[in-house]
Amino acid sequence: MNFLAHIYLSGDNDLIKIGNFMADGIRGKHFETFPLDVQKGIVLHRAIDTFTDAHPVFRQSTKKLHKRYHHYAGVIVDVFYDHFLAKNWTTYSDENLEEYIQRFYQSLNDNKPVLTEKTIGLMPYMIKQNWLLSYQTVAGINQILTQMDSRTKNESQMRFATEELQEFYVDFEQEFTDFFEDLRAHVIQKLTTL
């Protein structure tokens, strides 16, 4: 899952959200120096990724992309799934998506002492371009994938993946819906053990 789903699945605790959001940049046991709730977010992030990568519905989605994008297929599906979460936000939350996102941005600013340098460097771009809200549209997804592609020196070709998103839109949306129900149940259980 990409940023929006990781944040959403963290529940209401801002530090767990922040840990989950930052986790990709934290390797091994380096997370043990963070406050306990940030550590919980990092552990939760890893559990979500493990569950996602092994899930048959997620794999079904990636199969549509493997031939063209190879090992980047999973990354692309993560972004696609964030699109469907943003698009169908009212199914999953009573809070307005824009307000939810602004509260998260504010919590990042309020908790700068616990953020990694990478996260602090990323924040101005993320907030100014409002990445999380841009997930709602195919055009926004295209912009995100183009930025990600440039970080691979355009090797990944991710900038073209909205072609498949549009071609298999109904299939991807149904796969997201089926998968996300399983993931939400898994996360609820995981949060009780952290």
C-alpha positions in Angstrom: 0.0 0.0 0.0 1.1 3.5 -0.6 1.0 6.5 1.8 -2.8 7.1 2.1 -3.7 3.6 2.9 -0.8 3.2 5.4 -1.9 6.4 7.2 -5.6 5.4 7.2 -5.0 1.9 8.5 -3.1 3.4 11.5 -6.2 4.5 13.3 -6.5 7.7 15.3 -3.0 7.8 16.9 -0.9 10.5 15.2 2.4 8.9 16.2 1.4 5.5 14.9 0.4 7.2 11.6 3.7 9.0 11.4 5.7 5.8 12.1 3.7 3.9 9.4 4.2 6.8 7.0 8.0 6.9 7.5 8.6 3.2 7.8 9.9 2.6 4.2 13.0 4.7 4.9 13.9 2.9 8.2 15.8 -0.3 7.9 16.2 -3.2 10.3 16.0 -2.5 14.0 17.0 1.2 13.6 13.4 2.0 14.6 14.0 1.1 18.2 15.3 4.7 19.0 11.9 6.2 18.2 9.0 6.8 20.7 7.0 3.7 21.3 3.9 4.7 19.2 6.2 5.6 16.3 7.8 2.1 16.6 4.3 0.6 16.6 3.6 2.4 13.3 6.8 1.1 11.8 6.0 -2.5 12.8 2.4 -2.1 11.5 3.7 -0.8 8.2 5.9 -3.9 7.8 3.0 -6.2 8.7 0.8 -4.5 6.1 3.5 -4.9 3.4 4.0 -8.5 4.2 0.3 -9.2 4.2 -0.2 -7.3 0.9 2.7 -8.9 -1.0 1.3 -12.4 -0.1 -2.4 -11.7 -0.8 -3.8 -13.5 -3.9 -6.0 -10.6 -4.9 -3.0 -8.2 -4.8 -1.0 -10.7 -6.9 -3.9 -10.9 -9.3 -3.6 -7.1 -9.8 0.1 -7.2 -10.3 -0.1 -9.9 -12.9 -1.7 -7.4 -15.3 1.4 -5.3 -15.0 4.3 -7.8 -14.7 5.0 -8.1 -18.4 5.6 -4.4 -18.9 6.8 -3.2 -15.5 8.4 -6.3 -14.0 9.3 -5.9 -10.4 7.8 -2.4 -10.3 4.3 -4.0 -10.7 3.7 -4.1 -7.0 4.7 -0.5 -6.4 2.3 0.5 -9.2 -0.6 -1.5 -7.7 0.1 0.1 -4.4 -0.5 3.5 -6.0 -3.5 2.3 -7.9 -5.0 1.0 -4.6 -4.5 4.4 -3.0 -6.4 5.9 -5.9 -9.4 3.7 -5.2 -9.2 4.4 -1.4 -9.2 8.2 -2.2 -11.9 7.9 -4.8 -14.1 5.8 -2.5 -13.1 7.6 0.7 -16.7 8.1 2.0 -17.1 4.3 2.1 -14.3 4.0 4.6 -14.5 7.3 6.6 -17.0 9.8 7.8 -14.4 12.5 7.8 -13.9 14.6 4.7 -10.8 13.5 2.8 -9.3 17.0 2.5 -9.8 17.7 6.2 -8.3 14.3 7.1 -5.2 15.0 4.9 -4.8 18.5 6.3 -4.9 17.1 9.9 -2.2 14.6 8.9 0.0 17.3 7.4 -0.4 19.3 10.6 0.6 16.4 12.7 3.8 16.0 10.7 4.5 19.7 11.4 3.6 19.3 15.1 5.9 16.3 15.5 9.0 17.3 13.6 11.4 16.2 16.4 10.4 12.5 15.8 10.6 12.7 11.9 13.5 11.3 9.9 15.6 13.7 7.8 14.2 12.0 4.7 10.6 12.7 5.8 11.4 16.4 6.7 12.9 16.8 3.2 9.9 15.2 1.6 7.2 17.2 3.5 7.4 20.6 1.6 6.9 18.9 -1.8 4.2 16.5 -0.5 2.2 19.3 1.2 2.6 21.9 -1.6 1.6 19.4 -4.3 -0.9 17.8 -2.0 0.1 14.3 -3.0 -2.5 12.5 -0.8 -5.4 14.4 -2.3 -4.1 14.0 -5.9 -4.6 10.3 -5.5 -8.3 10.9 -6.2 -7.9 11.4 -9.9 -6.2 9.4 -12.7 -4.4 12.6 -13.6 -3.0 12.8 -10.1 -2.0 9.2 -10.2 -0.2 9.8 -13.5 1.7 12.7 -11.9 2.7 10.6 -8.9 3.9 7.7 -11.1 5.8 10.1 -13.3 7.6 11.5 -10.3 8.4 8.0 -9.1 9.6 7.0 -12.6 12.0 9.9 -12.6 13.6 8.6 -9.4 14.4 5.4 -11.3 15.9 7.5 -14.1 12.8 6.5 -16.1 13.9 2.9 -16.1 10.7 1.7 -14.5 8.4 3.2 -17.1 5.8 3.8 -14.4 4.8 7.0 -16.0 2.9 4.9 -18.6 1.0 2.8 -16.0 -2.2 4.8 -16.1 -2.8 3.2 -19.5 -3.3 -0.1 -17.7 -5.2 1.6 -14.9 -7.7 2.9 -17.5 -7.8 -0.3 -19.5 -8.5 -2.5 -16.4 -10.2 0.2 -14.3 -13.2 -1.9 -13.2 -11.1 -5.0 -12.5 -8.6 -3.0 -10.4 -11.3 -1.3 -8.4 -13.1 -4.6 -7.6 -9.7 -6.2 -6.6 -9.0 -3.2 -4.4 -12.4 -3.5 -2.7 -12.0 -7.2 -2.1 -8.4 -7.0 -0.9 -9.0 -3.9 1.3 -11.7 -5.7 3.4 -9.2 -8.5 4.2 -6.4 -6.0 4.9 -8.6 -3.9 7.3 -9.5 -7.0 9.2 -5.9 -8.1 9.4 -4.8 -4.6 10.7 -7.5 -4.5 13.4 -6.2 -7.8 14.7 -2.5 -6.6 14.4 -3.2 -3.4 16.3 -4.4 -5.3 19.3 -1.0 -7.1 19.5 1.2 -4.0 19.3 
